[in-house]
Amino acid sequence: MSWQATAWAINQTTGVATCKLLLLTLANYADDTGCCWPSQETLSKDTEQSVDSVQRQLRKLEKLGLVRKVERPMGPGRWAGRTYFLNMTVAEMSKPQSAAQSGDCDESVGNLRSEERRVGKECRSRWSPY
């Protein structure tokens, strides 16, 4: 599960609550690059919609440009699997978590870093052969 994908999905406009729910469900399964491969049955169960509804909502999400679907080849006599890609930009995939940017946290991190530098210098001066 990627919090970046979930945050991205929340900020998208789908126009229909069932599409938004499906997008959030896909984001829940997505990795940091926005890639996931849940079955349509899994998506149906998670969103409490029929498989037909999931298929319709997926087509809508594809038309909106929010999701790209790629068929995965399977063996003879087996249904093809699908891999879904959320169309997140590279910048959205690498955004830092906003909670980690609060002033209190920055101050604590700054204090830790200065302590690490001090200890690092002491260690290098004691143990370095140079």
BALOBA-1460 file (C-alpha; in Angstrom, 3 decimals):
// residues 130
<rec num="1" residu="m" x="0.000" y="0.000" z="0.000"/>
<rec num="2" residu="s" x="1.279" y="3.435" z="-0.923"/>
<rec num="3" residu="w" x="0.179" y="6.496" z="0.995"/>
<rec num="4" residu="q" x="1.265" y="8.589" z="-2.015"/>
<rec num="5" residu="a" x="-1.196" y="6.721" z="-4.243"/>
<rec num="6" residu="t" x="-3.988" y="7.121" z="-1.701"/>
<rec num="7" residu="a" x="-3.279" y="10.845" z="-1.291"/>
<rec num="8" residu="w" x="-3.223" y="11.219" z="-5.079"/>
<rec num="9" residu="a" x="-6.555" y="9.372" z="-5.454"/>
<rec num="10" residu="i" x="-8.240" y="11.537" z="-2.825"/>
<rec num="11" residu="n" x="-7.333" y="14.660" z="-4.808"/>
<rec num="12" residu="q" x="-8.790" y="13.385" z="-8.107"/>
<rec num="13" residu="t" x="-12.234" y="14.309" z="-9.407"/>
<rec num="14" residu="t" x="-14.187" y="11.412" z="-10.862"/>
<rec num="15" residu="g" x="-17.693" y="12.882" z="-10.821"/>
<rec num="16" residu="v" x="-19.235" y="9.711" z="-9.382"/>
<rec num="17" residu="a" x="-18.854" y="8.284" z="-5.880"/>
<rec num="18" residu="t" x="-18.568" y="4.694" z="-7.138"/>
<rec num="19" residu="c" x="-15.664" y="5.671" z="-9.422"/>
<rec num="20" residu="k" x="-13.937" y="7.463" z="-6.553"/>
<rec num="21" residu="l" x="-14.378" y="4.413" z="-4.328"/>
<rec num="22" residu="l" x="-12.865" y="2.170" z="-6.990"/>
<rec num="23" residu="l" x="-9.959" y="4.594" z="-7.517"/>
<rec num="24" residu="l" x="-9.261" y="4.643" z="-3.778"/>
<rec num="25" residu="t" x="-9.409" y="0.856" z="-3.678"/>
<rec num="26" residu="l" x="-6.903" y="0.598" z="-6.527"/>
<rec num="27" residu="a" x="-4.685" y="3.112" z="-4.712"/>
<rec num="28" residu="n" x="-4.894" y="0.941" z="-1.605"/>
<rec num="29" residu="y" x="-3.344" y="-1.947" z="-3.562"/>
<rec num="30" residu="a" x="-0.843" y="0.201" z="-5.486"/>
<rec num="31" residu="d" x="2.883" y="0.293" z="-4.833"/>
<rec num="32" residu="d" x="4.955" y="3.500" z="-4.799"/>
<rec num="33" residu="t" x="4.885" y="3.662" z="-8.596"/>
<rec num="34" residu="g" x="1.079" y="3.388" z="-8.790"/>
<rec num="35" residu="c" x="1.078" y="-0.211" z="-10.077"/>
<rec num="36" residu="c" x="-1.308" y="-2.886" z="-8.792"/>
<rec num="37" residu="w" x="-2.976" y="-6.092" z="-9.973"/>
<rec num="38" residu="p" x="-6.064" y="-6.951" z="-7.881"/>
<rec num="39" residu="s" x="-8.611" y="-9.188" z="-9.570"/>
<rec num="40" residu="q" x="-11.963" y="-7.758" z="-10.593"/>
<rec num="41" residu="e" x="-13.551" y="-10.089" z="-8.056"/>
<rec num="42" residu="t" x="-11.375" y="-8.582" z="-5.318"/>
<rec num="43" residu="l" x="-12.286" y="-5.065" z="-6.445"/>
<rec num="44" residu="s" x="-15.951" y="-6.110" z="-6.506"/>
<rec num="45" residu="k" x="-15.778" y="-7.443" z="-2.959"/>
<rec num="46" residu="d" x="-13.832" y="-4.466" z="-1.598"/>
<rec num="47" residu="t" x="-16.131" y="-1.849" z="-3.158"/>
<rec num="48" residu="e" x="-19.355" y="-3.829" z="-2.613"/>
<rec num="49" residu="q" x="-20.236" y="-3.505" z="-6.294"/>
<rec num="50" residu="s" x="-20.948" y="-6.168" z="-8.894"/>
<rec num="51" residu="v" x="-18.143" y="-7.239" z="-11.234"/>
<rec num="52" residu="d" x="-20.113" y="-5.620" z="-14.102"/>
<rec num="53" residu="s" x="-20.198" y="-2.320" z="-12.171"/>
<rec num="54" residu="v" x="-16.474" y="-2.548" z="-11.472"/>
<rec num="55" residu="q" x="-15.815" y="-3.071" z="-15.187"/>
<rec num="56" residu="r" x="-17.973" y="-0.040" z="-16.080"/>
<rec num="57" residu="q" x="-16.254" y="2.128" z="-13.456"/>
<rec num="58" residu="l" x="-12.817" y="1.005" z="-14.680"/>
<rec num="59" residu="r" x="-13.736" y="2.079" z="-18.231"/>
<rec num="60" residu="k" x="-14.801" y="5.491" z="-16.865"/>
<rec num="61" residu="l" x="-11.528" y="5.863" z="-14.950"/>
<rec num="62" residu="e" x="-9.604" y="4.968" z="-18.119"/>
<rec num="63" residu="k" x="-11.564" y="7.558" z="-20.152"/>
<rec num="64" residu="l" x="-10.785" y="10.175" z="-17.493"/>
<rec num="65" residu="g" x="-7.087" y="9.312" z="-17.862"/>
<rec num="66" residu="l" x="-6.713" y="8.354" z="-14.196"/>
<rec num="67" residu="v" x="-6.017" y="4.648" z="-14.730"/>
<rec num="68" residu="r" x="-4.296" y="2.633" z="-17.435"/>
<rec num="69" residu="k" x="-5.026" y="-1.084" z="-17.761"/>
<rec num="70" residu="v" x="-2.610" y="-3.609" z="-19.270"/>
<rec num="71" residu="e" x="-3.624" y="-7.219" z="-19.946"/>
<rec num="72" residu="r" x="-1.199" y="-9.799" z="-18.577"/>
<rec num="73" residu="p" x="-0.842" y="-12.906" z="-20.747"/>
<rec num="74" residu="m" x="-1.865" y="-16.160" z="-19.124"/>
<rec num="75" residu="g" x="-1.552" y="-19.779" z="-20.141"/>
<rec num="76" residu="p" x="-3.896" y="-21.503" z="-22.593"/>
<rec num="77" residu="g" x="-7.469" y="-21.762" z="-21.360"/>
<rec num="78" residu="r" x="-6.964" y="-19.197" z="-18.593"/>
<rec num="79" residu="w" x="-8.369" y="-15.703" z="-18.268"/>
<rec num="80" residu="a" x="-5.892" y="-12.916" z="-18.775"/>
<rec num="81" residu="g" x="-4.949" y="-10.987" z="-15.657"/>
<rec num="82" residu="r" x="-4.828" y="-7.205" z="-15.540"/>
<rec num="83" residu="t" x="-2.270" y="-4.804" z="-14.213"/>
<rec num="84" residu="y" x="-3.507" y="-1.318" z="-13.381"/>
<rec num="85" residu="f" x="-1.378" y="1.806" z="-13.381"/>
<rec num="86" residu="l" x="-2.513" y="4.954" z="-11.607"/>
<rec num="87" residu="n" x="-1.493" y="7.912" z="-13.740"/>
<rec num="88" residu="m" x="0.438" y="9.679" z="-11.013"/>
<rec num="89" residu="t" x="3.225" y="12.031" z="-12.036"/>
<rec num="90" residu="v" x="6.777" y="11.430" z="-10.846"/>
<rec num="91" residu="a" x="6.505" y="14.488" z="-8.577"/>
<rec num="92" residu="e" x="3.410" y="13.044" z="-6.896"/>
<rec num="93" residu="m" x="5.146" y="9.693" z="-6.355"/>
<rec num="94" residu="s" x="8.065" y="11.296" z="-4.535"/>
<rec num="95" residu="k" x="6.303" y="13.942" z="-2.416"/>
<rec num="96" residu="p" x="7.337" y="13.824" z="1.221"/>
<rec num="97" residu="q" x="4.624" y="13.145" z="3.767"/>
<rec num="98" residu="s" x="3.228" y="16.482" z="4.949"/>
<rec num="99" residu="a" x="3.165" y="15.455" z="8.629"/>
<rec num="100" residu="a" x="6.935" y="15.032" z="8.512"/>
<rec num="101" residu="q" x="7.344" y="18.694" z="7.597"/>
<rec num="102" residu="s" x="5.938" y="20.265" z="10.739"/>
<rec num="103" residu="g" x="8.107" y="22.770" z="12.576"/>
<rec num="104" residu="d" x="8.474" y="20.623" z="15.711"/>
<rec num="105" residu="c" x="9.680" y="17.692" z="13.685"/>
<rec num="106" residu="d" x="12.172" y="19.816" z="11.707"/>
<rec num="107" residu="e" x="13.612" y="21.176" z="14.945"/>
<rec num="108" residu="s" x="13.999" y="17.672" z="16.408"/>
<rec num="109" residu="v" x="15.614" y="16.387" z="13.237"/>
<rec num="110" residu="g" x="17.967" y="19.372" z="13.200"/>
<rec num="111" residu="n" x="19.014" y="18.651" z="16.793"/>
<rec num="112" residu="l" x="19.603" y="14.980" z="15.994"/>
<rec num="113" residu="r" x="21.663" y="15.821" z="12.929"/>
<rec num="114" residu="s" x="23.918" y="18.229" z="14.827"/>
<rec num="115" residu="e" x="24.432" y="15.542" z="17.515"/>
<rec num="116" residu="e" x="25.216" y="12.962" z="14.806"/>
<rec num="117" residu="r" x="27.787" y="15.329" z="13.270"/>
<rec num="118" residu="r" x="29.409" y="15.938" z="16.662"/>
<rec num="119" residu="v" x="29.598" y="12.218" z="17.483"/>
<rec num="120" residu="g" x="30.781" y="11.433" z="13.958"/>
<rec num="121" residu="k" x="33.655" y="13.916" z="14.258"/>
<rec num="122" residu="e" x="34.682" y="12.456" z="17.610"/>
<rec num="123" residu="c" x="34.673" y="8.921" z="16.194"/>
<rec num="124" residu="r" x="36.674" y="9.912" z="13.144"/>
<rec num="125" residu="s" x="39.253" y="11.762" z="15.233"/>
<rec num="126" residu="r" x="39.703" y="8.782" z="17.585"/>
<rec num="127" residu="w" x="39.660" y="5.921" z="15.089"/>
<rec num="128" residu="s" x="40.836" y="7.342" z="11.806"/>
<rec num="129" residu="p" x="44.421" y="6.485" z="10.878"/>
<rec num="130" residu="y" x="44.648" y="9.798" z="8.987"/>
